[in-house]
Amino acid sequence: MKYPKVKICDVRSPEIATFCLENSVDFIGVHQIFSPITEEKIRLFKSIKSASGTMPVVFVTKIDDIEELTRIICAVQFDYVQLHFNATVDFVKELKQHVRREGNRDVGIIAVFQADECDFLLARQMGEIADYLLFDSFIEGGTGCPISDDAIAQIVKYCSHLDYFIAGGLNPDNVQLTISKTHPFAVDVQSGVEREKHIKDTGKIRAFVDAVHTYSE
């Protein structure tokens, strides 16, 4: 049975990164929504990246300055950057070129779309350039609100040929139903595996992964 990949978002410590690595999580996300990013934060990001082993680490941000993004990506060696703003195809192309030129490496792009207000023509175009799309209930992310059934139907209709993440209000109890409706490449969870705001609960992470891995149609 091929099940979706799992991304745990807003990881804030090397210990949680290691736990995710050891419990079959496929991606983790670290957040810095706006600049500036201090050297202390860079050191924390590097420690999380080191603890993640071969598990890809995603930089989740609203920073839309290509030079600043490139600096951060190259300093930490992030595997992916998740863009929580209305990025254009040209922006994504330029960012990839900058990282390749300045860091002599490639970075993956996860382009975020607000599902209920999505321009699906742009999403399909972006899907040819970005590595993945991510559909959330709100482009800011982290709201804990689920995507509407109407928006889910549109995602499946227009983007079924693309690899996309589904986010928004997921938790161990509802993720299987969401998978059955959306057939995603990956599912993305933040508040649904926390015991309080920004504090991850290892039991909930394990329960979420188990729910995904035991999903059957």
ABEGO torsion letter per residue (X at the ends): XBBBBBBBBGBABAAAAAAAAAAGBABBBBBBABOBBBAAAAAAAAAAAAAAEABBBBBBBABABAAAAAAAAAAAGBABBBBBBBBBAAAAAAAAAAAAAAAGBBBBBBBBBBAAABBAAAAAAAAAABABBBBBABAAEGAGBBBBAAAAAAAAAAAAABBBBBBGGBBAAAAAAAAAAAGBABBBBBAAABABBGBBBAAAAAAAAAAAAABBX
